[in-house]
Amino acid sequence: MQHENQAGAAAPGKPYGPLTGLTVVDMSHVMAGPMCGMLLADMGADVIKLEKYPGGDDTRRSTPPSIAGEPAAFMVMNRNKRGIVLDLKAEAGREALLRLVGNADIVIENYRKGALDKLGLGYETLQARNPRLIFCSISGFGRTGPYADRGGFDLIAQGISGVMSVTGEGPGRAPVKVGPPIADIGAGLLATIGILAALYNRQQTGLGQMVDTSLLEAGISFLHWPAAIAFATGAAPGPLGSGHPLMAPYQAFRTADLPITLGAANDNNWRRLLQVLQAPDLAEDERFASNGGRMAHLPELAARLEAIFMTRKSAEWLAALDAAGVPAGPVLNVLQMADDPQVQARQMIVETAHPVAGPVKALGLPIKFSATPGEVRRPAPLYGEHTGEVLREHGFSEAEISALLESKAAFAPAELQKAAE
């Protein structure tokens, strides 16, 4: 799966990624920032993953699980990147970073507010070194406002944003977070969008800028339907299990074996569903004749539908619903999802050849390009794997690299450094 040359670019003659030619210094850790860096790397950018010394990214210790001692959490978020290690508390490490930034297009960071400024590596300093630099800052709550100094985690953002208030089985039940860390992932997506917008603006002006987003704003961004209801009615909606606050039937139902999801939410799909169910009593019931009526009597409707669905197995229902054009699907676990033929056809499960862990599966790039396709072309880096390689490309002499390594302002595995020499 390795197609890159020594500099990390695509192999000659092989079209690769719409962001080819961009250099990114990814100073972030854990998930939101690394998610952004991974997307940029998948789309062709040369992403240099800068890890702290000692210890590296915190996800290197998010175990189990691990594969041959390599943490799965780190590997899944940092593929396609080259890894270097600098000690930013050392003057030589800071100077090395400033030299890298001078040649970079984008910096991604998710330190707590003021941490980089104390090191002399804040936005103003880096922008002065490189006016074209796009500096993306991802935090728990944003860089302004009364919560700007707080640290943030996905769970906290899901709670404050309102996401947890509409997630779960219903009133009176314990709060439930969305299973995947959607505030983290959403912040990574928002950061990517902001960076791409800033790149477009740079084409017009020649200047970079700061892009500032947060886990809180990512969580809020998922709440358009609940917000519409709350702002229109003055009442905050609550959790509905798998149901929808505006449309019915639009939820999961049990069958004789496995649950299925059903999206018969508009009148056309409702009529198609009635044909599949062959339930004349539902068709004749005026309570269910319109979406408004179905929402007003949702408990009665859901109970009647589930009683029917329980009479046959999921595969039978899904085949009949598909034939009738009614949106429906199985409820899969992650391993079943990975084996689904549509998921496979869209290349959403990929594999890299890691030098220690061997073949490692991960999620693919969810955006397809007709002319410049993205690609997962390299595994996540070992700790400090590309320190010497990247420094050489950015003009550091062998003597300078040796001095950085000997002073521990930089780190590279001894065997890799010897191989380079």
N, C-alpha and C positions, 0 to 999 in steps of 0.2 A: 504494500500500500504506500510505500515511500516513493514519491515522484520528485522530491525537491532536490535542487542542487545545494552546494555548501551554504549559499547565502539564504536558503529557505524559500526561494522563489520557485514557481512551477517549472517543470522540466521544459527545455527549449522546444518550441513548436506546439506545446500543449496549452490550449486556452484554459485559464483558471481564474475564476472569480472576478467580479466587477470591482473589487477593492485592491486588486494587485497593484503594487507600487507604493502603497501606504505603509508607514511604519508606526506601530502602536507600542507604547510602553505601558504595560498593564501592572500597576502597582497595587491592585486590589487583592482581596482575599475572601475566602469562604464561597459565597454564591452570587450575589447580585452583580458585582463588578466582574468576576470571572465569567459570568454568563454573557455579559456584554462583550468582553474580550474574545470569547469563544465564537460568538456570531461573526464578529469582524474577521477573525482568523478563517472561519469556514468560508467567508466570502472573499478570501484572497489576501487580506492584509498580513503583513509580517508582524505578528504579535510577540513581543518580548515580555515574558512573564517574570517580573522582578519579585523575588522572595526575600524575606527578611533573614538576617543572620543574628543569632542562630535560630533554628526551629523551622523556618519556612512558613508556608501557608498553614493556617490552623486546621484545614481539612486533611493535612497529612497525619493528623492525630485523631481524625474522626473515624475510628475503627472500633469494632468490626463493622463491615466486612473488609477484608483485604484479599489480594490475589498475589501469592508468592511474596507476601510482606508489603506489597504496594497498596496504599489505601484506595479503595474503589471510589470514594467520594471525591478525592483529588483528581483521579484519572478521568472521571466522567466530565468534569467541568473545565479541564485544561488541555484537552487535545488540540492539536494544530498549533500549539505555541512553542516557542523556544524559551528555555528556562535559564535565568541567571540569578546569582545571589550576591547582594551587596549589603554591607552594614552601613545603614544611613546614619548611625550615631557616630561613625568615624568620618573625619573630615575628608579622607581620601575616597571613601565610599560615596559621600555626597558629591564630591567633585566629579567622580565617574558618572554619576547619574546626570549631572548637569550637562556633561558632554554628550551623553546619549540623547537627552531631551533636545539638545541643539539640532539634532538631525531627525527628530521625530515629527510626525504629523499630529498624533493624538496621545494624550496621557489619560489613564483611567485610575481613579483613586477612591477608596472608601474608608479613609482614616477618620477618626473623630475630629470634630471641628478644632482647628488651631494646631493639631499635631504636626502637620507639615510646615506650617509657618514657623513653629519653634525650631525646626531643623533648617530653616532657611530654604525650604523647598516648596513654598506656597505658590498659589496661582500667579501673583504679581511677579515673583522672582523668576518663575519659569517662563512667563510671557515676555518678560524683559529679555531673557536669553533667546527666545524664539517667538517673535510676534505672530507667526503663522500657526502657532500651536493651539490645538483645541484641547481644552482641559476639562475633563468630565469628572464631576464630583457626585458620588452616590452616597447617601447617608440615610439614617433612620428617619429623620424628619425634615431634611432640607437645611441649607446653610443660613437661613434667616428665620426669624420668628422666635417665640419664647421657648420652644423645645430644641432649638438648634444645637445646644450643647449636650443634649442627651444621646446616649448610645441607643441603637435600635436593633431589634430582631424581628424576623417575620411574624412570630406569634404576637408580639406587642403591636405591630402595625396592623395585623388582622383584627385585633381587638379595637384599637382606637379608630380605625377607618370605618368601622361598621360592618365589615365582612362577616365577623362572627355572629352578629346580631341577626343575620338572615340565613345562617348555616345551621343545619341540625334537623331533628325530627319534628319539632313543633314546640308550642308554648309550654312552659313549665319544665322543660328538659335542660340538662346542663349545657353550657356553651360548648360549641364544637368549632374547631378550626378546619378550614379546607385542608385536605390531606397534603397535597403538594404545597411547597412554600410559595404561594402565588404572589405575595408581596415582594419577595426576593426576585423571583423570576420576572415579574412585571416590571420591577425597577430596572433590571437588566435590559428588558425590551425597550422601555422608555429611554434609557440612556443611549441605546443603539440608534433609536430614531432621532434623538437630539443631536448626536454626533453627526449623523448623515445630513441633517438639516444645516448644521454649522459648517460642514464641508461644502455644501452648495453655496452658502453665503460667502465662504472664503474665496470661492471661484470669482465672485463678483467684486469683493473688496480687497482680497489679498491678506486679510487679517483673520486670526483665530479669535476665540472667545471662550468663556466658561459655560459649560452645560451643567446645570444643577438639578438633580431629581432625587427622589427619596422613596423609601419603602412605604411611608404613609400615603404619598400621592399615588403610588402604584395601586395600593389597596382601594383607595377612593375611586380610582379610574375604573374599577370593576363594578361599580354600583349604579350604573345609569338607570336601569329599570327600578330598583328600590328607591333611588333618589327621585325619580319622576313621580312615583306614588306618594312618597312622603311630602314633597313640595306641593303637590296638587291637593292632597287631602288633609295635611296637617297631622297625620298619624304615621308613625314609623312602622313599616311592615316587619313581620317576624319570619322565622324559619318555616319552610313548607316541605321539609324532607326533599324528595326529588321533584316536587311540583314546581310550577311556574306561577308568579304572582299575577300575571295578566292573561294567561291563556290556558284552556283545558279542552281535552285531556292532553297533558304534556308532562309525563312522569314515568317512573318505573312501575311495573306490575309483576307480581309473581305469576308463574305458570305451573304446570304440573311437575316441572323439574327445575328449570333455571329462570331467573328474572330476565325481563326484557325491558327496553325503553320504548316509549311510544310518543310520537309527535303528531297527533291528529288535531292540531290546535286551531286550524281555520275551518270554515264551514265546508269547503271542498273536501278536505281530508277527513272531516267528521263523516260526511256522507259516504266516502269510500270505506271508512272503518265500519260503518253500519252494514255495508254490503258483505264485508268479510265476516263480521260477527253473526250475521243472520239472526238478529235479535229485534223483532218487530216492536217489542214493548219499548225499547230505547228510541226507536225511530218515531214512535207515536207520542212519546212523553214530551209535552210542551216545555217542561222545565229545562230540557236539554237542547232545545231547537236553535239556540243562539249561543255564542261564546259567553255573553253576559249571564245567561241563564245557567250555563254549565259551571261558570265560576261561582255563582251564587249557591249552587247546590253541589259543589265539588265532592264533599264527603259521600253523599248518596251515589253520585256518578261513579266515583272511584271504587266504591264497594261493589257496585253492580258489574263494572268492567272486570274487576279482579276475579269475581266469581265465575265469569265466562272464561277468562284466560286460564284459570286453574283446571279447566276441563281438558286441555291439550298441552303437549310439550312445546317448549320454546321453538325448536326447529320448525315444527309445523306452522306455528303462528307466524314466525318470521318469513317463511316462504310464502304464505298466503298474503301477508301484509305487503311484501315486496311486489308480488304479482299485481296487487291492486294499486300500487303507487303510494302507499301510506308509509311515511318515514318511521322506521323502527330499527332496533338493533339489539344485539346481545350486551350483557354486562360482563366485560372481560376483566381478568386480572392482568397484571403487567406482563407476565410470561405469555399468556394467551394473546394479548395485544401484539407482542413481538412476532408471533407466528401468523398473524392475520394476513391474508394475501394482499389486501389493499395497502397495509402498512409496509409490507415487503416491496410491493410494486413502486411505492413512493420513496423507497430507499431511506426509510425512517429508522432502520436499525443498521448500524454500520459496525465495522470491526477494524481495530488497529493492531499492529504487531508491536507490543511493548518489549523493550530489551530485557526486562526482568519478569514481568507478569505474563508474557506471551500474548496470545490472542485475547483482546479485550473488547467486549461489545459496548456500544453506547448509542445514544439517540442521534439521528441524522439531522442535517440542515433542513428546517421546515419551509424554506423558500427556494423555489426553483427558477433558474434563469435559462433562457433559451440559447443565448449567445455566449455567455460567460458563466458556466455552471460552477457553483461552489463545490468543495470537495473536502472530505476528511482524509488528510494525507499523512498525518504523523500522530503518534501517541502523545500523551502528556509527558512532559520532560521529567527526568530524574532531577533530584535536588542539585541545582547548579550545573546541570548537564552542558549547557551552551555558554557558560560564562566566558571562557576564553574565546570561543568562536565569535560571539557577538561583539566583545570588546575589540577584537582584531578588525572586524568590519567597520567599526566606528573610529578607527585611526589610532588605537592604542598600540604601542610598541610591545615587543616581547618583554623588554625590561620593565615597562610600566605594569604589564599584567602580572609579572612575577612579584613585583613590589606590592601590588594590591593583595595577592594571594598570601604572601609571606606575612604581611601585617594583619591578615584576617579582615581587611576591609572588603574583600571579595572571597568567594568560595567556589571551588570546582572540585569534583571528585578526583582523587589523586591519580587513579588509573586513566581517567579521561585526559587530564592535564599532561601526563606522561606521553600518552598516545599523540597528542597534538604537537608535543615537542619532537 
